[in-house]
Amino acid sequence: MASNNSGSNRTLVPEARQGLNRLKTEVASEVGLSDYENVDKGNLSSRQNGSVGGNMVKHMVESYEQGLK
């Protein structure tokens, strides 16, 4: 059974892209990846790239939880 992934990486709120890119850069520097915006992501390990994405989600969840209080 083939899956249809077309459009799965589209931005639902285009205005959020700048904020997400800023968060990605901040998180990358926290995990020791300086100049992340200009690095060829293909030259980074899966662990490094996954660490950035995982920590981004962690920050977003913490931010959301703070908003609930």
N, CA, C and O atoms as a Tripos MOL2 file, in Angstrom:
@<TRIPOS>MOLECULE
protein
  276   275    69     0     0
PROTEIN
NO_CHARGES

@<TRIPOS>ATOM
      1 N           0.8420   -1.1690    0.0000 N.3       1 MET1
      2 CA          0.0000    0.0000    0.0000 C.3       1 MET1
      3 C           0.8890    1.2340    0.0000 C.2       1 MET1
      4 O           1.7130    1.4090    0.8970 O.2       1 MET1
      5 N           0.7280    2.0750   -0.9860 N.am      2 ALA2
      6 CA          1.5350    3.2870   -1.1030 C.3       2 ALA2
      7 C           0.9210    4.4000   -0.2680 C.2       2 ALA2
      8 O          -0.2990    4.5420   -0.1860 O.2       2 ALA2
      9 N           1.7870    5.1750    0.3410 N.am      3 SER3
     10 CA          1.2840    6.3080    1.1160 C.3       3 SER3
     11 C           1.4400    7.5800    0.3060 C.2       3 SER3
     12 O           2.3380    7.6880   -0.5290 O.2       3 SER3
     13 N           0.5950    8.5110    0.5460 N.am      4 ASN4
     14 CA          0.6390    9.7860   -0.1530 C.3       4 ASN4
     15 C           1.1650   10.8440    0.7980 C.2       4 ASN4
     16 O           0.4320   11.3400    1.6530 O.2       4 ASN4
     17 N           2.4330   11.1880    0.6480 N.am      5 ASN5
     18 CA          3.0480   12.1870    1.5220 C.3       5 ASN5
     19 C           3.1000   13.5550    0.8870 C.2       5 ASN5
     20 O           3.6790   14.4750    1.4660 O.2       5 ASN5
     21 N           2.5160   13.7210   -0.2820 N.am      6 SER6
     22 CA          2.5850   15.0260   -0.9370 C.3       6 SER6
     23 C           1.8750   16.0710   -0.0800 C.2       6 SER6
     24 O           0.7500   15.8720    0.3780 O.2       6 SER6
     25 N           2.5610   17.1750    0.1180 N.am      7 GLY7
     26 CA          1.9820   18.2550    0.9030 C.3       7 GLY7
     27 C           2.1410   18.0960    2.4020 C.2       7 GLY7
     28 O           1.6650   18.9420    3.1580 O.2       7 GLY7
     29 N           2.7970   17.0390    2.8540 N.am      8 SER8
     30 CA          2.9050   16.8280    4.2990 C.3       8 SER8
     31 C           3.8860   17.8010    4.9430 C.2       8 SER8
     32 O           3.8760   17.9710    6.1620 O.2       8 SER8
     33 N           4.7320   18.4370    4.1410 N.am      9 ASN9
     34 CA          5.7300   19.3430    4.6930 C.3       9 ASN9
     35 C           5.3920   20.7980    4.3860 C.2       9 ASN9
     36 O           6.2660   21.6650    4.4180 O.2       9 ASN9
     37 N           4.1410   21.0570    4.0940 N.am     10 ARG10
     38 CA          3.7650   22.4270    3.7840 C.3      10 ARG10
     39 C           3.4510   23.1870    5.0720 C.2      10 ARG10
     40 O           3.0250   22.6060    6.0710 O.2      10 ARG10
     41 N           3.6680   24.4770    5.0210 N.am     11 THR11
     42 CA          3.4060   25.3300    6.1710 C.3      11 THR11
     43 C           1.9380   25.7190    6.1850 C.2      11 THR11
     44 O           1.4450   26.3340    5.2400 O.2      11 THR11
     45 N           1.2470   25.3650    7.2460 N.am     12 LEU12
     46 CA         -0.1690   25.6970    7.3440 C.3      12 LEU12
     47 C          -0.3840   27.1750    7.6200 C.2      12 LEU12
     48 O          -1.3600   27.7620    7.1550 O.2      12 LEU12
     49 N           0.5210   27.7730    8.3720 N.am     13 VAL13
     50 CA          0.4400   29.2030    8.6720 C.3      13 VAL13
     51 C           1.7450   29.8360    8.1720 C.2      13 VAL13
     52 O           2.7440   29.8430    8.8930 O.2      13 VAL13
     53 N           1.7420   30.3650    6.9460 N.am     14 PRO14
     54 CA          2.9800   30.9070    6.3680 C.3      14 PRO14
     55 C           3.6620   31.9550    7.2450 C.2      14 PRO14
     56 O           4.8880   32.0710    7.2280 O.2      14 PRO14
     57 N           2.8930   32.7080    8.0000 N.am     15 GLU15
     58 CA          3.4720   33.7390    8.8650 C.3      15 GLU15
     59 C           4.3220   33.1380    9.9800 C.2      15 GLU15
     60 O           5.1260   33.8470   10.5850 O.2      15 GLU15
     61 N           4.1620   31.8590   10.2610 N.am     16 ALA16
     62 CA          4.8950   31.2070   11.3440 C.3      16 ALA16
     63 C           6.2910   30.7600   10.9200 C.2      16 ALA16
     64 O           7.1180   30.4460   11.7770 O.2      16 ALA16
     65 N           6.5680   30.7230    9.6300 N.am     17 ARG17
     66 CA          7.8540   30.2030    9.1400 C.3      17 ARG17
     67 C           9.0390   30.9450    9.7440 C.2      17 ARG17
     68 O          10.0080   30.3100   10.1610 O.2      17 ARG17
     69 N           8.9860   32.2730    9.8000 N.am     18 GLN18
     70 CA         10.0960   33.0590   10.3440 C.3      18 GLN18
     71 C          10.3390   32.7060   11.8130 C.2      18 GLN18
     72 O          11.4880   32.5610   12.2330 O.2      18 GLN18
     73 N           9.2770   32.5680   12.5870 N.am     19 GLY19
     74 CA          9.4160   32.2030   13.9950 C.3      19 GLY19
     75 C           9.9850   30.8050   14.1650 C.2      19 GLY19
     76 O          10.8130   30.5740   15.0460 O.2      19 GLY19
     77 N           9.5480   29.8690   13.3270 N.am     20 LEU20
     78 CA         10.0760   28.5020   13.4030 C.3      20 LEU20
     79 C          11.5530   28.4660   13.0310 C.2      20 LEU20
     80 O          12.3320   27.7400   13.6490 O.2      20 LEU20
     81 N          11.9400   29.2420   12.0290 N.am     21 ASN21
     82 CA         13.3510   29.2890   11.6520 C.3      21 ASN21
     83 C          14.1980   29.8910   12.7680 C.2      21 ASN21
     84 O          15.3190   29.4450   13.0120 O.2      21 ASN21
     85 N          13.6570   30.9110   13.4490 N.am     22 ARG22
     86 CA         14.3710   31.5160   14.5780 C.3      22 ARG22
     87 C          14.5180   30.4960   15.7160 C.2      22 ARG22
     88 O          15.5860   30.3790   16.3160 O.2      22 ARG22
     89 N          13.4390   29.7610   16.0070 N.am     23 LEU23
     90 CA         13.4930   28.7330   17.0450 C.3      23 LEU23
     91 C          14.5010   27.6480   16.6770 C.2      23 LEU23
     92 O          15.2560   27.1800   17.5300 O.2      23 LEU23
     93 N          14.5120   27.2490   15.4070 N.am     24 LYS24
     94 CA         15.4410   26.2140   14.9530 C.3      24 LYS24
     95 C          16.8910   26.6630   15.1660 C.2      24 LYS24
     96 O          17.7290   25.8770   15.6070 O.2      24 LYS24
     97 N          17.1760   27.9130   14.8540 N.am     25 THR25
     98 CA         18.5340   28.4390   15.0340 C.3      25 THR25
     99 C          18.9070   28.4910   16.5060 C.2      25 THR25
    100 O          20.0270   28.1370   16.8730 O.2      25 THR25
    101 N          17.9850   28.9270   17.3540 N.am     26 GLU26
    102 CA         18.2430   28.9910   18.7930 C.3      26 GLU26
    103 C          18.5120   27.6010   19.3630 C.2      26 GLU26
    104 O          19.4620   27.4070   20.1220 O.2      26 GLU26
    105 N          17.6760   26.6430   18.9960 N.am     27 VAL27
    106 CA         17.8260   25.2800   19.5020 C.3      27 VAL27
    107 C          19.1300   24.6770   19.0050 C.2      27 VAL27
    108 O          19.8240   23.9980   19.7610 O.2      27 VAL27
    109 N          19.4710   24.9140   17.7480 N.am     28 ALA28
    110 CA         20.7180   24.3750   17.1960 C.3      28 ALA28
    111 C          21.9210   24.9020   17.9690 C.2      28 ALA28
    112 O          22.8590   24.1510   18.2400 O.2      28 ALA28
    113 N          21.9070   26.1750   18.3250 N.am     29 SER29
    114 CA         23.0340   26.7120   19.0870 C.3      29 SER29
    115 C          23.0710   26.1190   20.4920 C.2      29 SER29
    116 O          24.1500   25.9280   21.0540 O.2      29 SER29
    117 N          21.9000   25.8260   21.0650 N.am     30 GLU30
    118 CA         21.8460   25.1980   22.3860 C.3      30 GLU30
    119 C          22.4840   23.8180   22.3860 C.2      30 GLU30
    120 O          23.0840   23.4090   23.3800 O.2      30 GLU30
    121 N          22.3580   23.0970   21.2730 N.am     31 VAL31
    122 CA         22.9210   21.7480   21.2010 C.3      31 VAL31
    123 C          24.3120   21.7450   20.5730 C.2      31 VAL31
    124 O          24.8570   20.6860   20.2610 O.2      31 VAL31
    125 N          24.8910   22.9530   20.3860 N.am     32 GLY32
    126 CA         26.2800   23.0490   19.9390 C.3      32 GLY32
    127 C          26.4870   23.1270   18.4430 C.2      32 GLY32
    128 O          27.6030   22.9080   17.9710 O.2      32 GLY32
    129 N          25.4470   23.4340   17.6790 N.am     33 LEU33
    130 CA         25.5890   23.5640   16.2310 C.3      33 LEU33
    131 C          25.5300   25.0400   15.8570 C.2      33 LEU33
    132 O          24.4500   25.5940   15.6500 O.2      33 LEU33
    133 N          26.6890   25.6660   15.7740 N.am     34 SER34
    134 CA         26.7200   27.0830   15.4250 C.3      34 SER34
    135 C          26.5390   27.2570   13.9230 C.2      34 SER34
    136 O          26.8520   26.3520   13.1490 O.2      34 SER34
    137 N          26.0400   28.4010   13.5160 N.am     35 ASP35
    138 CA         25.8180   28.7450   12.1050 C.3      35 ASP35
    139 C          24.9410   27.7000   11.4060 C.2      35 ASP35
    140 O          25.1980   27.3400   10.2570 O.2      35 ASP35
    141 N          23.9210   27.2220   12.0920 N.am     36 TYR36
    142 CA         23.0560   26.1590   11.5870 C.3      36 TYR36
    143 C          22.3300   26.5620   10.3070 C.2      36 TYR36
    144 O          22.0470   25.7110    9.4640 O.2      36 TYR36
    145 N          22.0280   27.8360   10.1520 N.am     37 GLU37
    146 CA         21.3090   28.2940    8.9580 C.3      37 GLU37
    147 C          22.1130   28.0420    7.6900 C.2      37 GLU37
    148 O          21.5340   27.7800    6.6360 O.2      37 GLU37
    149 N          23.4360   28.1170    7.7760 N.am     38 ASN38
    150 CA         24.2890   28.0090    6.5970 C.3      38 ASN38
    151 C          24.9660   26.6540    6.4560 C.2      38 ASN38
    152 O          25.7530   26.4560    5.5300 O.2      38 ASN38
    153 N          24.6790   25.7250    7.3450 N.am     39 VAL39
    154 CA         25.2850   24.3960    7.2970 C.3      39 VAL39
    155 C          24.4990   23.5090    6.3380 C.2      39 VAL39
    156 O          23.2690   23.5590    6.3040 O.2      39 VAL39
    157 N          25.2110   22.6990    5.5620 N.am     40 ASP40
    158 CA         24.5510   21.7080    4.7100 C.3      40 ASP40
    159 C          24.0260   20.6080    5.6310 C.2      40 ASP40
    160 O          24.8040   19.8190    6.1670 O.2      40 ASP40
    161 N          22.7070   20.5580    5.8130 N.am     41 LYS41
    162 CA         22.1010   19.5990    6.7600 C.3      41 LYS41
    163 C          22.4070   18.1530    6.3750 C.2      41 LYS41
    164 O          22.3780   17.2660    7.2280 O.2      41 LYS41
    165 N          22.7020   17.9080    5.0930 N.am     42 GLY42
    166 CA         23.0470   16.5650    4.6460 C.3      42 GLY42
    167 C          24.3790   16.0880    5.1830 C.2      42 GLY42
    168 O          24.6550   14.8890    5.1950 O.2      42 GLY42
    169 N          25.2120   17.0240    5.6310 N.am     43 ASN43
    170 CA         26.5120   16.6630    6.1980 C.3      43 ASN43
    171 C          26.4460   16.4460    7.7020 C.2      43 ASN43
    172 O          27.4430   16.0720    8.3210 O.2      43 ASN43
    173 N          25.2850   16.6770    8.2910 N.am     44 LEU44
    174 CA         25.1150   16.4420    9.7280 C.3      44 LEU44
    175 C          24.5910   15.0270    9.9460 C.2      44 LEU44
    176 O          23.9440   14.4520    9.0710 O.2      44 LEU44
    177 N          24.8720   14.4820   11.1020 N.am     45 SER45
    178 CA         24.3790   13.1380   11.4150 C.3      45 SER45
    179 C          22.8780   13.1780   11.7170 C.2      45 SER45
    180 O          22.3140   14.2300   12.0170 O.2      45 SER45
    181 N          22.2640   12.0290   11.6310 N.am     46 SER46
    182 CA         20.8450   11.9280   11.9770 C.3      46 SER46
    183 C          20.6250   12.3370   13.4190 C.2      46 SER46
    184 O          19.6130   12.9570   13.7480 O.2      46 SER46
    185 N          21.5650   11.9940   14.2740 N.am     47 ARG47
    186 CA         21.4620   12.3610   15.6880 C.3      47 ARG47
    187 C          21.4540   13.8730   15.8560 C.2      47 ARG47
    188 O          20.6710   14.4090   16.6400 O.2      47 ARG47
    189 N          22.3270   14.5670   15.1180 N.am     48 GLN48
    190 CA         22.3920   16.0280   15.2330 C.3      48 GLN48
    191 C          21.1060   16.6680   14.7200 C.2      48 GLN48
    192 O          20.5200   17.5140   15.3950 O.2      48 GLN48
    193 N          20.6700   16.2690   13.5340 N.am     49 ASN49
    194 CA         19.4410   16.8370   12.9810 C.3      49 ASN49
    195 C          18.2340   16.4890   13.8440 C.2      49 ASN49
    196 O          17.3710   17.3360   14.0720 O.2      49 ASN49
    197 N          18.1660   15.2620   14.3200 N.am     50 GLY50
    198 CA         17.0590   14.8300   15.1680 C.3      50 GLY50
    199 C          17.0390   15.5510   16.4930 C.2      50 GLY50
    200 O          15.9720   15.8150   17.0480 O.2      50 GLY50
    201 N          18.2110   15.8700   17.0030 N.am     51 SER51
    202 CA         18.3090   16.5920   18.2640 C.3      51 SER51
    203 C          17.7080   17.9840   18.1290 C.2      51 SER51
    204 O          17.0230   18.4620   19.0340 O.2      51 SER51
    205 N          17.9650   18.6320   16.9970 N.am     52 VAL52
    206 CA         17.3980   19.9630   16.7650 C.3      52 VAL52
    207 C          15.8790   19.8580   16.6970 C.2      52 VAL52
    208 O          15.1780   20.6130   17.3710 O.2      52 VAL52
    209 N          15.3670   18.9390   15.8990 N.am     53 GLY53
    210 CA         13.9160   18.7880   15.7620 C.3      53 GLY53
    211 C          13.2450   18.3880   17.0640 C.2      53 GLY53
    212 O          12.1920   18.9230   17.4100 O.2      53 GLY53
    213 N          13.8380   17.4640   17.7810 N.am     54 GLY54
    214 CA         13.2700   17.0100   19.0480 C.3      54 GLY54
    215 C          13.2240   18.1020   20.0880 C.2      54 GLY54
    216 O          12.2460   18.2380   20.8230 O.2      54 GLY54
    217 N          14.2920   18.8830   20.1460 N.am     55 ASN55
    218 CA         14.3260   19.9820   21.1100 C.3      55 ASN55
    219 C          13.3850   21.1090   20.7140 C.2      55 ASN55
    220 O          12.8670   21.8150   21.5790 O.2      55 ASN55
    221 N          13.1560   21.2860   19.4060 N.am     56 MET56
    222 CA         12.1670   22.2730   18.9720 C.3      56 MET56
    223 C          10.7850   21.8840   19.4870 C.2      56 MET56
    224 O          10.0500   22.7240   20.0050 O.2      56 MET56
    225 N          10.4390   20.6150   19.3430 N.am     57 VAL57
    226 CA          9.1340   20.1430   19.8150 C.3      57 VAL57
    227 C           9.0360   20.3270   21.3240 C.2      57 VAL57
    228 O           8.0030   20.7620   21.8340 O.2      57 VAL57
    229 N          10.1000   20.0010   22.0320 N.am     58 LYS58
    230 CA         10.1180   20.1660   23.4900 C.3      58 LYS58
    231 C           9.8470   21.6180   23.8740 C.2      58 LYS58
    232 O           9.0540   21.8820   24.7770 O.2      58 LYS58
    233 N          10.5020   22.5630   23.1920 N.am     59 HIS59
    234 CA         10.2970   23.9820   23.4760 C.3      59 HIS59
    235 C           8.8600   24.3990   23.1610 C.2      59 HIS59
    236 O           8.2540   25.1630   23.9120 O.2      59 HIS59
    237 N           8.3150   23.8950   22.0470 N.am     60 MET60
    238 CA          6.9480   24.2670   21.6770 C.3      60 MET60
    239 C           5.9360   23.7350   22.6850 C.2      60 MET60
    240 O           4.9760   24.4290   23.0210 O.2      60 MET60
    241 N           6.1390   22.5140   23.1720 N.am     61 VAL61
    242 CA          5.2300   21.9390   24.1620 C.3      61 VAL61
    243 C           5.3250   22.7200   25.4730 C.2      61 VAL61
    244 O           4.3050   23.0250   26.0910 O.2      61 VAL61
    245 N           6.5480   23.0420   25.8950 N.am     62 GLU62
    246 CA          6.7130   23.8150   27.1260 C.3      62 GLU62
    247 C           6.0490   25.1780   27.0080 C.2      62 GLU62
    248 O           5.4190   25.6450   27.9570 O.2      62 GLU62
    249 N           6.1840   25.8200   25.8540 N.am     63 SER63
    250 CA          5.5570   27.1160   25.6300 C.3      63 SER63
    251 C           4.0420   27.0080   25.6930 C.2      63 SER63
    252 O           3.3780   27.8520   26.2940 O.2      63 SER63
    253 N           3.5080   25.9910   25.0850 N.am     64 TYR64
    254 CA          2.0550   25.7700   25.0950 C.3      64 TYR64
    255 C           1.5610   25.5160   26.5220 C.2      64 TYR64
    256 O           0.5330   26.0530   26.9350 O.2      64 TYR64
    257 N           2.3010   24.6930   27.2690 N.am     65 GLU65
    258 CA          1.8960   24.3990   28.6430 C.3      65 GLU65
    259 C           1.9340   25.6620   29.5050 C.2      65 GLU65
    260 O           1.0820   25.8370   30.3750 O.2      65 GLU65
    261 N           2.9080   26.5390   29.2750 N.am     66 GLN66
    262 CA          2.9760   27.7900   30.0220 C.3      66 GLN66
    263 C           1.7510   28.6660   29.7280 C.2      66 GLN66
    264 O           1.2470   29.3720   30.6020 O.2      66 GLN66
    265 N           1.2930   28.6000   28.4870 N.am     67 GLY67
    266 CA          0.1260   29.3710   28.1000 C.3      67 GLY67
    267 C          -1.1500   28.8720   28.7360 C.2      67 GLY67
    268 O          -2.1160   29.6250   28.8570 O.2      67 GLY67
    269 N          -1.1710   27.6070   29.1490 N.am     68 LEU68
    270 CA         -2.3600   27.0470   29.7870 C.3      68 LEU68
    271 C          -2.4900   27.4580   31.2480 C.2      68 LEU68
    272 O          -3.5740   27.3800   31.8260 O.2      68 LEU68
    273 N          -1.3960   27.8890   31.8340 N.am     69 LYS69
    274 CA         -1.4090   28.2520   33.2640 C.3      69 LYS69
    275 C          -2.0030   29.6000   33.4960 C.2      69 LYS69
    276 O          -2.0860   30.0500   34.6390 O.2      69 LYS69
@<TRIPOS>BOND
     1     1     2 1
     2     2     3 1
     3     3     4 2
     4     3     5 am
     5     5     6 1
     6     6     7 1
     7     7     8 2
     8     7     9 am
     9     9    10 1
    10    10    11 1
    11    11    12 2
    12    11    13 am
    13    13    14 1
    14    14    15 1
    15    15    16 2
    16    15    17 am
    17    17    18 1
    18    18    19 1
    19    19    20 2
    20    19    21 am
    21    21    22 1
    22    22    23 1
    23    23    24 2
    24    23    25 am
    25    25    26 1
    26    26    27 1
    27    27    28 2
    28    27    29 am
    29    29    30 1
    30    30    31 1
    31    31    32 2
    32    31    33 am
    33    33    34 1
    34    34    35 1
    35    35    36 2
    36    35    37 am
    37    37    38 1
    38    38    39 1
    39    39    40 2
    40    39    41 am
    41    41    42 1
    42    42    43 1
    43    43    44 2
    44    43    45 am
    45    45    46 1
    46    46    47 1
    47    47    48 2
    48    47    49 am
    49    49    50 1
    50    50    51 1
    51    51    52 2
    52    51    53 am
    53    53    54 1
    54    54    55 1
    55    55    56 2
    56    55    57 am
    57    57    58 1
    58    58    59 1
    59    59    60 2
    60    59    61 am
    61    61    62 1
    62    62    63 1
    63    63    64 2
    64    63    65 am
    65    65    66 1
    66    66    67 1
    67    67    68 2
    68    67    69 am
    69    69    70 1
    70    70    71 1
    71    71    72 2
    72    71    73 am
    73    73    74 1
    74    74    75 1
    75    75    76 2
    76    75    77 am
    77    77    78 1
    78    78    79 1
    79    79    80 2
    80    79    81 am
    81    81    82 1
    82    82    83 1
    83    83    84 2
    84    83    85 am
    85    85    86 1
    86    86    87 1
    87    87    88 2
    88    87    89 am
    89    89    90 1
    90    90    91 1
    91    91    92 2
    92    91    93 am
    93    93    94 1
    94    94    95 1
    95    95    96 2
    96    95    97 am
    97    97    98 1
    98    98    99 1
    99    99   100 2
   100    99   101 am
   101   101   102 1
   102   102   103 1
   103   103   104 2
   104   103   105 am
   105   105   106 1
   106   106   107 1
   107   107   108 2
   108   107   109 am
   109   109   110 1
   110   110   111 1
   111   111   112 2
   112   111   113 am
   113   113   114 1
   114   114   115 1
   115   115   116 2
   116   115   117 am
   117   117   118 1
   118   118   119 1
   119   119   120 2
   120   119   121 am
   121   121   122 1
   122   122   123 1
   123   123   124 2
   124   123   125 am
   125   125   126 1
   126   126   127 1
   127   127   128 2
   128   127   129 am
   129   129   130 1
   130   130   131 1
   131   131   132 2
   132   131   133 am
   133   133   134 1
   134   134   135 1
   135   135   136 2
   136   135   137 am
   137   137   138 1
   138   138   139 1
   139   139   140 2
   140   139   141 am
   141   141   142 1
   142   142   143 1
   143   143   144 2
   144   143   145 am
   145   145   146 1
   146   146   147 1
   147   147   148 2
   148   147   149 am
   149   149   150 1
   150   150   151 1
   151   151   152 2
   152   151   153 am
   153   153   154 1
   154   154   155 1
   155   155   156 2
   156   155   157 am
   157   157   158 1
   158   158   159 1
   159   159   160 2
   160   159   161 am
   161   161   162 1
   162   162   163 1
   163   163   164 2
   164   163   165 am
   165   165   166 1
   166   166   167 1
   167   167   168 2
   168   167   169 am
   169   169   170 1
   170   170   171 1
   171   171   172 2
   172   171   173 am
   173   173   174 1
   174   174   175 1
   175   175   176 2
   176   175   177 am
   177   177   178 1
   178   178   179 1
   179   179   180 2
   180   179   181 am
   181   181   182 1
   182   182   183 1
   183   183   184 2
   184   183   185 am
   185   185   186 1
   186   186   187 1
   187   187   188 2
   188   187   189 am
   189   189   190 1
   190   190   191 1
   191   191   192 2
   192   191   193 am
   193   193   194 1
   194   194   195 1
   195   195   196 2
   196   195   197 am
   197   197   198 1
   198   198   199 1
   199   199   200 2
   200   199   201 am
   201   201   202 1
   202   202   203 1
   203   203   204 2
   204   203   205 am
   205   205   206 1
   206   206   207 1
   207   207   208 2
   208   207   209 am
   209   209   210 1
   210   210   211 1
   211   211   212 2
   212   211   213 am
   213   213   214 1
   214   214   215 1
   215   215   216 2
   216   215   217 am
   217   217   218 1
   218   218   219 1
   219   219   220 2
   220   219   221 am
   221   221   222 1
   222   222   223 1
   223   223   224 2
   224   223   225 am
   225   225   226 1
   226   226   227 1
   227   227   228 2
   228   227   229 am
   229   229   230 1
   230   230   231 1
   231   231   232 2
   232   231   233 am
   233   233   234 1
   234   234   235 1
   235   235   236 2
   236   235   237 am
   237   237   238 1
   238   238   239 1
   239   239   240 2
   240   239   241 am
   241   241   242 1
   242   242   243 1
   243   243   244 2
   244   243   245 am
   245   245   246 1
   246   246   247 1
   247   247   248 2
   248   247   249 am
   249   249   250 1
   250   250   251 1
   251   251   252 2
   252   251   253 am
   253   253   254 1
   254   254   255 1
   255   255   256 2
   256   255   257 am
   257   257   258 1
   258   258   259 1
   259   259   260 2
   260   259   261 am
   261   261   262 1
   262   262   263 1
   263   263   264 2
   264   263   265 am
   265   265   266 1
   266   266   267 1
   267   267   268 2
   268   267   269 am
   269   269   270 1
   270   270   271 1
   271   271   272 2
   272   271   273 am
   273   273   274 1
   274   274   275 1
   275   275   276 2
@<TRIPOS>SUBSTRUCTURE
     1 MET1         2 RESIDUE 1 A MET
     2 ALA2         6 RESIDUE 1 A ALA
     3 SER3        10 RESIDUE 1 A SER
     4 ASN4        14 RESIDUE 1 A ASN
     5 ASN5        18 RESIDUE 1 A ASN
     6 SER6        22 RESIDUE 1 A SER
     7 GLY7        26 RESIDUE 1 A GLY
     8 SER8        30 RESIDUE 1 A SER
     9 ASN9        34 RESIDUE 1 A ASN
    10 ARG10       38 RESIDUE 1 A ARG
    11 THR11       42 RESIDUE 1 A THR
    12 LEU12       46 RESIDUE 1 A LEU
    13 VAL13       50 RESIDUE 1 A VAL
    14 PRO14       54 RESIDUE 1 A PRO
    15 GLU15       58 RESIDUE 1 A GLU
    16 ALA16       62 RESIDUE 1 A ALA
    17 ARG17       66 RESIDUE 1 A ARG
    18 GLN18       70 RESIDUE 1 A GLN
    19 GLY19       74 RESIDUE 1 A GLY
    20 LEU20       78 RESIDUE 1 A LEU
    21 ASN21       82 RESIDUE 1 A ASN
    22 ARG22       86 RESIDUE 1 A ARG
    23 LEU23       90 RESIDUE 1 A LEU
    24 LYS24       94 RESIDUE 1 A LYS
    25 THR25       98 RESIDUE 1 A THR
    26 GLU26      102 RESIDUE 1 A GLU
    27 VAL27      106 RESIDUE 1 A VAL
    28 ALA28      110 RESIDUE 1 A ALA
    29 SER29      114 RESIDUE 1 A SER
    30 GLU30      118 RESIDUE 1 A GLU
    31 VAL31      122 RESIDUE 1 A VAL
    32 GLY32      126 RESIDUE 1 A GLY
    33 LEU33      130 RESIDUE 1 A LEU
    34 SER34      134 RESIDUE 1 A SER
    35 ASP35      138 RESIDUE 1 A ASP
    36 TYR36      142 RESIDUE 1 A TYR
    37 GLU37      146 RESIDUE 1 A GLU
    38 ASN38      150 RESIDUE 1 A ASN
    39 VAL39      154 RESIDUE 1 A VAL
    40 ASP40      158 RESIDUE 1 A ASP
    41 LYS41      162 RESIDUE 1 A LYS
    42 GLY42      166 RESIDUE 1 A GLY
    43 ASN43      170 RESIDUE 1 A ASN
    44 LEU44      174 RESIDUE 1 A LEU
    45 SER45      178 RESIDUE 1 A SER
    46 SER46      182 RESIDUE 1 A SER
    47 ARG47      186 RESIDUE 1 A ARG
    48 GLN48      190 RESIDUE 1 A GLN
    49 ASN49      194 RESIDUE 1 A ASN
    50 GLY50      198 RESIDUE 1 A GLY
    51 SER51      202 RESIDUE 1 A SER
    52 VAL52      206 RESIDUE 1 A VAL
    53 GLY53      210 RESIDUE 1 A GLY
    54 GLY54      214 RESIDUE 1 A GLY
    55 ASN55      218 RESIDUE 1 A ASN
    56 MET56      222 RESIDUE 1 A MET
    57 VAL57      226 RESIDUE 1 A VAL
    58 LYS58      230 RESIDUE 1 A LYS
    59 HIS59      234 RESIDUE 1 A HIS
    60 MET60      238 RESIDUE 1 A MET
    61 VAL61      242 RESIDUE 1 A VAL
    62 GLU62      246 RESIDUE 1 A GLU
    63 SER63      250 RESIDUE 1 A SER
    64 TYR64      254 RESIDUE 1 A TYR
    65 GLU65      258 RESIDUE 1 A GLU
    66 GLN66      262 RESIDUE 1 A GLN
    67 GLY67      266 RESIDUE 1 A GLY
    68 LEU68      270 RESIDUE 1 A LEU
    69 LYS69      274 RESIDUE 1 A LYS
